[in-house]
Amino acid sequence: MTKNKQTWLWGALGLAFIVSLYLLKSILLPFLAGLLVAYAMNPGVRRLERLGISRTFGTLFMIFSFFLLIGLLLFIAIPFIQAELLRLSSRVPQYGERIMGALKPLYDEASRYIEPQDIERLRELGGAYLGDVVSWGIKLFSGILTSSLALANLISLIVITPIVAFYCLRDWNKIIETIDRWTPRPYELTVRRLFAEINATIGGFARGQALVCIMVGIYYSVALTLANLDFSLVVGPVIGVMAFIPYVGALVGFLLSIGIALAQFSEWSSIGVVVGIFILGQTLEGYVFIPYFVGDRIGLHPVWIIFALLAGGVLYGFIGILFALPAAAAIGVLVRYGIEIYLKSPYYLGDSSLTKKKSRETANSTS
């Protein structure tokens, strides 16, 4: 088979794989989640193997420990979140009155330049749009709870994911050996090198970003609690969980915290403290946490990370968001390899004889 035909064959297989992923996206969540759990647990199972524990028993131990930890966290977190939401709903009228009181000076100032009937119309429009947004949110939440597809996905995630994770983790070495056997022999060393780079990139970034999320969540939880901000123990973890999206987590947390601070505090100094906490938090995240824990492991600019997350969400929904960064890291390794080949190819260097002639002429002119 000629090289040109091989290129077309691999291109067609890659395109068929991508199309299959897109067509089957509605059922992929438990399988990809299980694969992700197996990938994350594999280093731990290998350590247990080095201690003399069998692969099967180590897999059972790691899978059981992982899902037991997740279950305990949900068992503890859900009642707490429910209680916080009930407390928030009971304080919404009070917060609304305080916000209107805080905005009254702006309203009075605007009334000097805008006709009263126009201001009243703006208030009515704002109230109508706010009501539409709240109504849409309630309908969306209700639809999620009552959707048979969402319920089926939830059940499949709970039931199928542990099974997929167990078999993938137990047979991980066999899977890797099979892929290695199927790799075309002329490209064996190249494929191994690329897979090693992809594995190092994804593993290093995942571990580093997880530590960043934990540190950010702890910082905002402690700092906002010390600032006496209501619901700080909910806002802090939310910011930590969303910290894997550059800038978005901090922006959402800042808007949420400032909204609560405006409703809770009457002194501008207390609101200024909340603003200062976020300024310090962004400084720590950008100049301490990310450089130390993540560094340049993913090799992608933050703008491309945001693009990857949005593109993954648009194409595959929650699954796309979940796998956007690993996919972006893998694509980044492949793109860098492609650029490396391009810079050595005639497409970049031009005709080799002409290049050598120019280099000789340059050497003669300098001498």
C-alpha positions as CSV (number, residue, x, y, z in Angstrom):
1,M,0.0,0.0,0.0
2,T,1.4,3.4,-1.0
3,K,1.9,6.2,1.5
4,N,-0.8,8.2,-0.1
5,K,-3.4,5.4,0.2
6,Q,-2.3,4.9,3.9
7,T,-3.0,8.5,4.6
8,W,-6.4,8.3,3.0
9,L,-7.2,5.1,4.9
10,W,-6.2,6.5,8.4
11,G,-8.1,9.8,7.6
12,A,-11.2,7.9,6.7
13,L,-11.0,5.7,9.8
14,G,-10.5,8.8,12.0
15,L,-13.5,10.6,10.4
16,A,-15.7,7.5,10.9
17,F,-14.6,7.3,14.6
18,I,-15.5,11.0,15.1
19,V,-18.9,10.6,13.4
20,S,-19.6,7.5,15.4
21,L,-18.9,9.4,18.6
22,Y,-21.2,12.2,17.6
23,L,-24.1,9.9,16.6
24,L,-23.8,7.9,19.8
25,K,-23.3,10.8,22.2
26,S,-26.6,10.2,24.0
27,I,-25.3,6.9,25.4
28,L,-21.6,7.6,25.8
29,L,-21.6,9.2,29.3
30,P,-21.4,6.1,31.5
31,F,-18.8,4.4,29.2
32,L,-16.5,7.5,28.9
33,A,-17.0,8.2,32.6
34,G,-15.9,4.6,33.4
35,L,-12.9,5.0,31.1
36,L,-12.0,8.2,32.8
37,V,-12.2,6.6,36.3
38,A,-10.1,3.7,35.1
39,Y,-7.5,6.0,33.7
40,A,-7.3,8.0,37.0
41,M,-7.2,4.8,39.1
42,N,-4.6,2.9,37.0
43,P,-1.5,4.4,38.8
44,G,-2.9,3.4,42.2
45,V,-3.5,-0.2,41.0
46,R,0.0,-0.4,39.5
47,R,1.4,0.6,42.9
48,L,-0.7,-2.1,44.6
49,E,0.7,-4.6,42.0
50,R,4.2,-3.7,42.9
51,L,3.3,-4.5,46.5
52,G,2.3,-8.0,45.4
53,I,-1.4,-7.5,45.2
54,S,-3.2,-9.1,42.2
55,R,-4.6,-6.8,39.5
56,T,-8.1,-8.0,40.1
57,F,-8.1,-7.5,43.8
58,G,-6.4,-4.1,43.5
59,T,-9.0,-3.0,40.9
60,L,-11.8,-4.1,43.2
61,F,-10.3,-2.2,46.1
62,M,-9.7,1.0,44.1
63,I,-13.1,1.1,42.5
64,F,-14.9,0.3,45.7
65,S,-12.9,3.0,47.6
66,F,-13.5,5.6,44.9
67,F,-17.3,5.2,44.6
68,L,-17.6,4.8,48.4
69,L,-15.9,8.2,48.8
70,I,-18.2,9.8,46.1
71,G,-21.2,8.3,47.9
72,L,-20.1,9.6,51.3
73,L,-19.5,13.1,49.8
74,L,-22.9,13.2,48.2
75,F,-24.5,11.8,51.4
76,I,-22.9,14.7,53.4
77,A,-23.2,17.4,50.8
78,I,-26.7,17.0,49.5
79,P,-28.5,17.7,52.9
80,F,-26.2,20.6,53.5
81,I,-26.8,22.1,50.1
82,Q,-30.6,21.6,50.5
83,A,-30.5,23.3,53.9
84,E,-28.5,26.2,52.4
85,L,-30.9,26.6,49.5
86,L,-33.9,26.7,51.9
87,R,-32.1,29.3,53.9
88,L,-31.4,31.3,50.8
89,S,-35.0,31.1,49.6
90,S,-36.2,32.4,53.0
91,R,-33.9,35.4,52.7
92,V,-34.6,36.3,49.1
93,P,-37.4,38.9,50.0
94,Q,-35.1,40.5,52.6
95,Y,-32.2,40.5,50.1
96,G,-34.4,42.1,47.5
97,E,-35.4,44.9,49.8
98,R,-31.8,45.6,50.7
99,I,-30.7,45.6,47.1
100,M,-33.5,48.1,46.2
101,G,-32.4,50.2,49.1
102,A,-28.8,50.1,48.0
103,L,-29.8,51.1,44.4
104,K,-32.2,53.9,45.6
105,P,-29.5,56.6,45.4
106,L,-28.8,55.6,41.8
107,Y,-32.5,55.6,41.1
108,D,-32.8,59.1,42.6
109,E,-29.8,60.3,40.6
110,A,-31.2,58.8,37.3
111,S,-34.6,60.5,37.9
112,R,-32.9,63.9,37.5
113,Y,-32.0,63.1,33.9
114,I,-34.7,60.6,32.8
115,E,-38.4,61.1,32.8
116,P,-40.3,59.3,35.7
117,Q,-42.5,57.4,33.2
118,D,-39.4,56.1,31.4
119,I,-37.8,54.9,34.6
120,E,-41.1,53.2,35.6
121,R,-41.2,51.5,32.2
122,L,-37.6,50.3,32.6
123,R,-38.5,48.9,36.1
124,E,-41.5,47.0,34.6
125,L,-39.4,45.6,31.7
126,G,-36.7,44.6,34.2
127,G,-39.3,42.9,36.4
128,A,-40.9,41.1,33.4
129,Y,-37.5,39.8,32.1
130,L,-36.5,38.8,35.6
131,G,-39.8,36.9,35.9
132,D,-39.1,35.2,32.6
133,V,-35.7,34.2,33.6
134,V,-36.9,32.7,36.9
135,S,-39.7,31.0,35.2
136,W,-37.4,29.5,32.5
137,G,-35.0,28.3,35.2
138,I,-37.8,26.6,37.1
139,K,-39.1,25.0,34.0
140,L,-35.6,23.8,33.1
141,F,-35.0,22.3,36.5
142,S,-38.4,20.7,36.4
143,G,-37.7,19.3,32.9
144,I,-34.4,17.9,34.0
145,L,-36.0,16.1,37.0
146,T,-38.9,14.7,34.9
147,S,-37.1,14.0,31.7
148,S,-37.0,10.2,31.1
149,L,-33.7,10.6,29.2
150,A,-32.1,12.5,32.1
151,L,-33.4,9.8,34.4
152,A,-32.1,7.0,32.2
153,N,-28.7,8.7,32.0
154,L,-28.5,9.1,35.7
155,I,-29.4,5.4,36.3
156,S,-26.9,4.3,33.6
157,L,-24.3,6.5,35.2
158,I,-24.8,4.9,38.6
159,V,-25.1,1.3,37.4
160,I,-23.0,1.1,34.2
161,T,-20.0,3.4,35.1
162,P,-18.7,1.2,38.0
163,I,-18.9,-1.9,35.8
164,V,-17.1,-0.2,32.8
165,A,-14.5,1.2,35.2
166,F,-13.9,-2.2,36.7
167,Y,-13.4,-4.1,33.5
168,C,-11.3,-1.3,31.8
169,L,-9.1,-1.0,34.9
170,R,-8.6,-4.8,35.3
171,D,-7.8,-5.3,31.6
172,W,-5.9,-2.0,31.2
173,N,-2.6,-3.7,30.4
174,K,-4.2,-6.0,27.9
175,I,-5.9,-3.1,26.2
176,I,-2.6,-1.2,25.9
177,E,-0.9,-4.4,24.6
178,T,-3.6,-4.9,22.0
179,I,-3.3,-1.3,20.8
180,D,0.4,-1.8,20.6
181,R,0.1,-4.9,18.5
182,W,-2.3,-3.2,16.1
183,T,0.0,-0.3,15.6
184,P,1.6,-0.3,12.1
185,R,5.2,-1.4,12.6
186,P,6.8,1.4,10.6
187,Y,5.2,3.9,13.0
188,E,5.6,2.0,16.2
189,L,8.2,4.2,17.8
190,T,6.5,7.4,16.8
191,V,3.1,6.3,18.1
192,R,4.6,5.1,21.4
193,R,6.3,8.5,21.8
194,L,3.1,10.4,21.0
195,F,1.1,8.3,23.4
196,A,3.7,8.8,26.1
197,E,3.6,12.6,25.6
198,I,-0.2,12.6,25.6
199,N,-0.3,10.5,28.8
200,A,2.2,12.7,30.6
201,T,0.4,15.8,29.5
202,I,-3.1,14.7,30.5
203,G,-2.0,13.1,33.7
204,G,0.1,16.0,34.8
205,F,-2.5,18.5,33.9
206,A,-5.3,16.6,35.6
207,R,-3.4,16.2,38.9
208,G,-2.3,19.8,38.8
209,Q,-5.6,21.3,38.0
210,A,-7.4,19.1,40.6
211,L,-5.0,20.5,43.2
212,V,-5.6,24.1,42.0
213,C,-9.4,23.6,42.3
214,I,-9.0,22.3,45.8
215,M,-6.7,25.1,46.9
216,V,-9.0,27.8,45.3
217,G,-12.1,26.3,46.9
218,I,-10.4,26.2,50.4
219,Y,-9.1,29.7,50.0
220,Y,-12.5,31.3,49.1
221,S,-14.4,29.2,51.6
222,V,-12.1,30.3,54.5
223,A,-11.7,33.9,53.3
224,L,-15.4,34.5,52.7
225,T,-16.3,32.9,56.0
226,L,-13.9,35.2,57.8
227,A,-15.5,38.1,56.0
228,N,-18.9,36.9,57.5
229,L,-20.4,36.5,54.0
230,D,-23.6,34.4,54.0
231,F,-23.4,31.0,52.2
232,S,-19.6,31.2,52.0
233,L,-19.4,27.5,52.5
234,V,-21.4,27.0,49.3
235,V,-19.9,29.8,47.2
236,G,-16.3,28.7,48.0
237,P,-16.7,25.1,46.7
238,V,-18.6,26.4,43.7
239,I,-15.7,28.6,42.7
240,G,-13.3,25.7,43.3
241,V,-15.2,23.3,41.1
242,M,-15.5,25.9,38.3
243,A,-11.8,26.9,38.6
244,F,-11.0,24.3,35.9
245,I,-12.5,26.9,33.4
246,P,-10.0,29.8,33.2
247,Y,-11.5,33.1,34.5
248,V,-15.1,31.8,34.3
249,G,-15.1,30.3,37.8
250,A,-13.7,33.4,39.4
251,L,-16.2,35.6,37.4
252,V,-19.2,33.6,38.5
253,G,-18.0,33.5,42.1
254,F,-17.3,37.2,42.1
255,L,-20.8,38.1,40.8
256,L,-22.4,35.7,43.2
257,S,-20.4,37.0,46.2
258,I,-20.9,40.6,45.3
259,G,-24.7,40.1,44.9
260,I,-24.9,38.4,48.3
261,A,-22.6,41.1,49.8
262,L,-24.8,44.0,48.4
263,A,-27.9,42.3,49.9
264,Q,-26.3,41.4,53.2
265,F,-24.0,44.4,54.1
266,S,-25.0,48.0,54.5
267,E,-21.3,49.2,54.9
268,W,-19.3,49.7,51.7
269,S,-16.2,48.6,53.7
270,S,-17.5,45.1,54.1
271,I,-18.2,44.9,50.3
272,G,-14.7,46.2,49.7
273,V,-13.3,43.3,51.8
274,V,-15.1,40.8,49.5
275,V,-13.7,42.6,46.4
276,G,-10.2,42.5,48.0
277,I,-10.6,38.7,48.7
278,F,-11.2,38.1,45.0
279,I,-8.3,40.3,43.9
280,L,-6.0,38.4,46.2
281,G,-7.6,35.1,45.1
282,Q,-7.0,35.8,41.5
283,T,-3.4,36.9,42.2
284,L,-2.8,33.6,44.1
285,E,-4.4,31.5,41.5
286,G,-2.6,33.1,38.5
287,Y,0.8,33.6,40.0
288,V,1.1,30.9,42.7
289,F,-1.3,27.9,42.3
290,I,-1.4,27.5,38.5
291,P,2.4,28.0,37.9
292,Y,3.3,25.7,40.8
293,F,0.7,22.9,40.4
294,V,0.0,23.0,36.6
295,G,2.8,25.0,34.9
296,D,3.0,24.3,31.2
297,R,1.8,20.7,31.4
298,I,-1.0,21.1,28.9
299,G,0.8,23.4,26.6
300,L,-2.3,25.4,25.6
301,H,-3.2,29.0,25.9
302,P,-6.1,29.8,28.3
303,V,-8.1,31.2,25.3
304,W,-7.8,27.8,23.6
305,I,-8.8,26.1,26.8
306,I,-12.0,28.2,26.9
307,F,-12.6,27.5,23.2
308,A,-12.2,23.7,23.8
309,L,-14.7,23.7,26.7
310,L,-17.3,25.7,24.7
311,A,-16.8,23.6,21.6
312,G,-17.0,20.4,23.6
313,G,-20.2,21.6,25.3
314,V,-21.8,22.6,22.0
315,L,-20.9,19.3,20.2
316,Y,-21.4,16.8,23.0
317,G,-23.0,18.5,26.0
318,F,-21.8,17.5,29.4
319,I,-19.7,14.7,28.0
320,G,-17.9,17.3,25.8
321,I,-17.1,19.5,28.7
322,L,-15.9,16.5,30.7
323,F,-13.4,15.4,28.0
324,A,-12.7,18.8,26.4
325,L,-9.4,19.4,28.2
326,P,-8.0,15.9,27.8
327,A,-8.9,16.0,24.1
328,A,-7.4,19.4,23.7
329,A,-4.2,18.2,25.4
330,A,-4.0,15.2,23.1
331,I,-4.7,17.3,20.0
332,G,-2.1,19.8,21.2
333,V,0.5,17.0,21.2
334,L,-0.5,15.9,17.7
335,V,-0.5,19.4,16.4
336,R,3.0,20.1,17.8
337,Y,4.2,16.9,16.2
338,G,2.7,17.9,12.9
339,I,4.3,21.3,13.0
340,E,7.6,19.6,13.9
341,I,7.3,17.4,10.7
342,Y,6.2,20.4,8.6
343,L,9.3,22.5,9.7
344,K,11.5,19.7,8.4
345,S,9.6,19.1,5.2
346,P,10.1,20.5,1.7
347,Y,6.8,22.4,2.1
348,Y,8.6,24.6,4.6
349,L,12.2,24.4,3.5
350,G,11.5,24.5,-0.3
351,D,13.7,22.8,-2.9
352,S,16.6,21.1,-1.1
353,S,19.1,21.9,-3.8
354,L,18.1,25.6,-3.9
355,T,18.4,25.7,-0.1
356,K,21.9,24.3,-0.2
357,K,22.9,26.7,-2.9
358,K,21.6,29.7,-0.9
359,S,23.4,28.5,2.2
360,R,26.7,28.2,0.3
361,E,26.3,31.6,-1.2
362,T,25.6,33.0,2.3
363,A,28.7,31.3,3.7
364,N,30.9,32.6,0.9
365,S,29.5,36.2,1.3
366,T,30.2,36.1,5.1
367,S,33.7,34.8,4.6
